[in-house]
Amino acid sequence: MRPLQSTKAWSLPRRALTLLVLALSLGTAARSAPVPGFSVAADGAATQRGVLDWLARIQEASRGRAYAGTFVVAAGGSLSSARIWHVCDGQQQVERVESLNGPTRSTFRRNDQVLTFLPQSHVVVVERRESLGPFAVLTAAAESAVAEHYAAVAVGQGRVAGFDADVLELRPRDNWRFGYRVWSEKKSGLVVKLQTLDSAGKVLEQAAFSELQLDAPVNMAQLMAMMENTRGYQVEKPLALETTPSAEGWVMRQPVAGFKPGSCFRRAAAPLTRAGQASTTQCVYSDGLASVSLFVEVFDPLRHARAGYWSLGATHALARRMGDWWLTVVGEVPLRTLATFSQGLERSR
């Protein structure tokens, strides 16, 4: 299959936001001195219990800390940067992301509510997202899967955006997923840099602060007021109805080790199909760190002219026809993982 040229399914400004939330959610992941409950062997490898405790700390990491900075993402030979303001009072997280290259856009997030302002078209898109990054929400089952399929290893020291940092790697135990290298600021534990690695240790993409101010004077009320001011914009709220693969008539006959089913939605923003259901169904599978999204829609010869795959940094996508249906699989995983998901999905009715 030849790579598809279009990358409309994944815009770099949104990817910068996703990677930012991923990085900042890591928090106190690695420190030069062991933290309570995080045991490390002589070779630098964390015990399974240590990995689980570390993942539990991730959930609390960014709460209560304000910061502002410039975040840069390098993926597939492209660079994307954004200016970030983040504040949290322990109960509510609010942040603003301004893209610094490409089309002008401003993204605001308040907990799971996300508003994207597009000044050129005078449109603001309102969405709810359970998670903006693969580390953002980890259930007990997901934590167990991470400990089973990844090994944590302390690999040294570094310096990013003027801050000294400890470096830790999450190495996959098989070839179904990528690895991660994380730079954690020594004093606060805040992650300042993140790389995604292939099986040979090659950097597929990286995201890092080029400039960062910790405990910045970010005003939550001001950010919320900016977020709520939609005057002069057309507000769009894509309808997403919660569902399950089985309810939509699909079954995963060949699951991929470690990947568990997560959220599943029918998106009804487009006109209904002749089958009387929303045009696209999206189901997400995750191993706690990496995630794969399956998009299923009725085949349209005008829009679905070519099957194939494309990649951008660590993100791969695969598309093919399945009888009357068109399947697109997207994820930060090796292509063989996407192919297994693609071949494993079958129509149950």
C-alpha positions in Angstrom: 0.0 0.0 0.0 1.2 3.5 -0.8 1.2 6.2 1.9 -1.8 8.6 1.7 -0.7 12.2 1.2 -3.5 13.9 3.1 -3.0 14.5 6.9 -6.3 16.4 7.5 -7.2 13.8 10.1 -4.5 15.0 12.4 -3.6 18.7 12.6 -0.4 19.6 14.3 -1.8 22.4 16.4 -4.3 19.9 18.0 -1.4 17.4 18.3 0.6 19.9 20.2 -2.2 20.3 22.7 -2.6 16.5 23.0 1.1 16.0 23.6 1.2 18.9 26.0 -1.5 17.4 28.2 0.2 14.1 28.0 3.5 15.5 29.2 2.0 17.7 31.9 -0.1 14.9 33.3 3.1 12.9 34.0 4.0 15.2 36.9 6.2 13.6 39.6 7.0 10.6 37.5 10.8 10.5 38.0 13.1 12.1 40.5 16.8 11.8 41.3 15.9 10.4 44.8 13.4 7.5 45.1 9.9 8.5 46.2 7.9 6.4 48.7 6.4 3.4 47.0 8.6 3.7 43.8 11.2 1.0 44.1 14.1 0.8 41.6 16.4 -2.2 41.0 20.2 -1.9 40.8 20.1 -1.8 37.0 17.7 1.2 37.1 14.6 -0.8 36.3 11.5 -0.1 38.3 9.7 -3.1 39.9 6.1 -3.8 38.7 4.8 -2.4 42.0 6.9 0.7 41.4 5.4 1.2 37.9 1.9 0.9 39.3 2.7 3.4 42.1 4.3 5.7 39.5 1.2 5.6 37.3 -1.0 6.4 40.3 1.1 9.5 41.0 0.5 10.6 37.4 -3.1 11.1 38.1 -2.3 13.8 40.8 0.7 15.3 39.1 -0.4 18.6 37.5 -3.1 19.5 40.1 -2.5 22.7 42.0 0.3 24.0 39.8 0.2 27.0 37.4 2.6 27.4 34.5 3.0 29.2 31.3 5.4 28.4 28.4 6.1 27.7 24.8 5.7 24.1 23.7 7.2 22.7 20.5 6.3 19.4 18.7 8.5 17.9 16.1 6.9 15.1 14.0 7.5 13.7 10.5 9.9 16.6 9.6 7.3 19.2 10.7 7.5 21.6 13.6 4.5 23.0 15.5 4.6 25.3 18.4 2.0 26.7 20.8 1.9 29.1 23.7 0.4 27.6 26.9 -1.3 29.0 30.0 -2.4 26.4 32.6 -3.9 26.8 36.1 -5.6 24.4 38.5 -7.2 24.9 42.0 -7.2 21.2 42.8 -10.8 20.7 41.6 -10.8 22.4 38.2 -8.2 22.6 35.5 -8.3 25.4 33.0 -5.8 26.1 30.1 -5.4 28.2 27.0 -3.4 27.1 24.0 -2.5 29.6 21.2 -1.0 28.1 18.0 2.1 30.0 16.9 2.3 28.7 13.3 -0.2 27.6 10.7 -3.8 28.7 10.8 -4.7 30.9 13.7 -6.6 29.1 16.5 -7.1 29.3 20.2 -8.1 26.2 22.2 -9.5 26.4 25.8 -10.0 23.5 28.1 -11.9 23.4 31.3 -11.7 19.8 32.7 -13.3 17.7 29.9 -14.9 20.7 28.0 -12.9 21.9 25.0 -13.6 25.0 22.9 -11.6 25.6 19.7 -11.8 29.1 18.3 -11.2 29.5 14.5 -11.0 33.2 13.8 -10.7 32.9 10.0 -14.0 31.1 9.7 -15.5 32.8 12.8 -16.4 29.3 14.2 -16.0 27.9 17.7 -16.2 24.1 18.1 -17.5 22.9 21.4 -16.5 19.3 22.4 -16.2 17.0 25.4 -13.2 14.8 25.6 -12.6 12.2 28.2 -8.9 12.4 27.7 -6.6 14.7 25.7 -3.6 12.4 26.2 -2.9 8.7 26.6 -1.6 9.2 30.2 -4.5 11.5 31.3 -6.9 8.9 32.6 -5.8 5.5 33.8 -8.2 2.9 35.3 -7.0 0.2 37.5 -7.2 -2.3 34.6 -5.2 0.1 32.4 -2.5 0.5 35.1 -2.2 -3.3 35.3 -1.8 -3.5 31.5 0.9 -0.9 31.5 2.9 -2.7 34.1 2.5 -5.9 32.1 3.5 -4.5 28.7 6.0 -1.8 29.6 9.2 -1.6 31.7 10.3 1.6 33.4 14.0 2.3 33.4 15.9 5.4 34.8 18.4 6.4 32.1 20.2 9.5 33.2 20.1 13.3 33.5 19.4 16.1 31.1 18.6 19.8 30.8 15.5 21.3 29.1 14.3 24.9 28.9 16.9 25.9 31.5 15.7 23.2 34.0 17.7 20.2 35.2 15.8 17.0 34.6 15.9 13.3 35.3 15.3 11.0 32.4 13.1 7.8 32.5 12.1 5.4 29.7 9.0 3.3 29.4 10.1 0.4 27.2 7.6 -1.9 25.6 7.9 -5.6 26.3 6.7 -6.5 22.7 6.4 -5.1 19.2 2.8 -4.0 19.4 3.5 -0.6 20.9 6.1 2.2 20.9 8.2 3.3 23.9 8.6 6.7 25.6 11.5 8.7 27.0 10.5 11.3 29.6 12.4 14.3 31.0 11.2 15.2 34.5 12.2 18.5 36.1 14.2 17.7 39.3 12.5 19.9 41.9 8.9 19.8 40.8 8.7 16.5 38.9 7.0 18.4 36.0 7.7 16.7 32.6 9.5 19.2 30.3 10.2 16.9 27.4 8.8 13.7 25.9 10.0 11.5 23.0 8.2 8.6 21.3 10.6 5.8 20.3 10.3 2.9 17.9 11.6 -0.7 18.6 15.1 0.3 17.7 15.1 3.3 20.0 14.8 5.8 17.1 13.0 9.0 17.9 9.7 9.1 15.9 8.6 12.5 17.4 9.3 14.7 20.4 7.5 17.4 22.3 9.3 19.8 24.7 9.1 23.2 26.3 11.4 25.7 24.7 10.6 28.2 27.5 8.7 27.6 30.8 7.7 29.6 33.8 6.7 27.4 36.8 4.1 28.8 39.3 3.2 31.5 36.7 0.6 34.1 37.7 -2.1 32.6 35.5 -5.6 34.0 36.4 -8.3 31.2 36.2 -11.2 33.7 36.1 -9.7 35.5 33.2 -9.1 32.4 31.2 -12.7 31.2 31.9 -14.1 34.6 30.8 -12.1 34.4 27.5 -13.3 30.8 27.0 -17.0 31.8 27.5 -16.9 34.8 25.2 -18.2 33.4 21.9 -19.6 36.7 20.6 -19.2 37.0 16.9 -18.6 33.3 16.5 -20.9 30.5 15.1 -21.0 27.9 17.8 -20.8 24.3 16.6 -21.5 21.3 18.8 -20.9 18.0 17.0 -23.3 15.5 18.3 -21.6 12.4 19.8 -23.9 9.6 21.1 -22.3 7.1 23.4 -22.6 3.5 22.2 -20.6 0.2 22.0 -19.2 -1.8 19.1 -21.7 -4.6 19.6 -24.6 -2.1 19.6 -23.4 -0.9 16.2 -23.1 -4.4 14.9 -19.3 -4.9 15.2 -17.1 -7.3 17.0 -13.3 -7.4 17.5 -12.5 -11.1 16.7 -8.7 -10.7 17.0 -7.8 -8.4 19.9 -4.3 -7.0 20.3 -2.5 -7.9 23.5 -2.9 -5.3 26.2 -5.4 -3.1 24.3 -8.8 -2.9 26.0 -12.0 -1.3 24.6 -12.7 2.2 25.8 -15.1 4.9 24.7 -17.2 4.5 21.6 -19.4 7.2 20.0 -21.6 7.7 17.0 -21.0 11.1 15.6 -24.0 12.6 14.0 -22.7 16.0 12.8 -23.0 14.9 9.1 -26.4 13.9 7.5 -27.7 10.5 8.4 -26.8 7.6 6.0 -29.2 5.4 4.2 -28.9 3.0 7.1 -30.4 5.5 9.4 -27.4 5.9 11.7 -24.8 8.6 12.2 -22.2 8.8 9.5 -19.2 7.8 11.6 -18.7 5.5 14.6 -15.5 5.9 16.6 -14.3 3.3 19.0 -11.1 3.6 21.1 -8.8 0.9 22.4 -6.0 1.6 24.8 -3.2 -0.2 26.7 -3.1 2.7 29.3 -0.5 4.7 27.4 -1.0 4.2 23.6 -4.4 4.4 22.0 -6.0 3.3 18.7 -9.2 4.7 17.2 -11.3 2.9 14.7 -13.6 5.0 12.5 -16.3 3.2 10.7 -18.7 4.8 8.1 -20.8 3.7 5.2 -18.7 3.4 2.0 -19.0 6.5 -0.3 -17.2 6.1 -3.6 -16.9 9.8 -4.0 -14.9 10.2 -0.7 -13.3 6.8 -0.3 -11.5 6.4 -3.5 -8.2 4.9 -2.3 -7.2 2.5 0.5 -3.8 2.7 2.0 -1.8 4.1 4.9 0.0 7.3 6.0 2.2 8.3 8.9 3.3 11.5 10.6 5.9 11.0 13.3 4.6 8.3 15.6 1.0 8.5 14.3 0.0 6.0 11.7 -3.3 5.5 9.9 -4.7 2.7 7.7 -7.8 2.8 5.6 -9.7 0.1 3.7 -13.1 -0.9 2.4 -15.1 -3.6 4.2 -18.0 -4.4 1.9 -20.5 -1.6 2.4 -18.3 0.0 5.0 -15.2 2.1 5.1 -12.7 1.6 8.0 -10.0 4.0 9.1 -7.7 3.0 11.9 -5.5 5.7 13.6 -3.0 5.4 16.5 0.4 6.1 17.9 1.4 2.5 17.4 3.3 0.4 14.8 1.6 -0.2 11.5 1.4 -3.9 12.2 -0.7 -3.1 15.2 -3.1 -1.1 13.1 -3.2 -3.9 10.5 -4.2 -6.4 13.3 -7.0 -4.1 14.5 -8.2 -3.7 10.9 -8.2 -7.4 10.2 -9.8 -8.3 13.5 -12.9 -6.1 13.2 -15.9 -8.0 11.7 -19.5 -7.3 11.1 -21.7 -9.2 13.6 -25.1 -8.5 11.9 
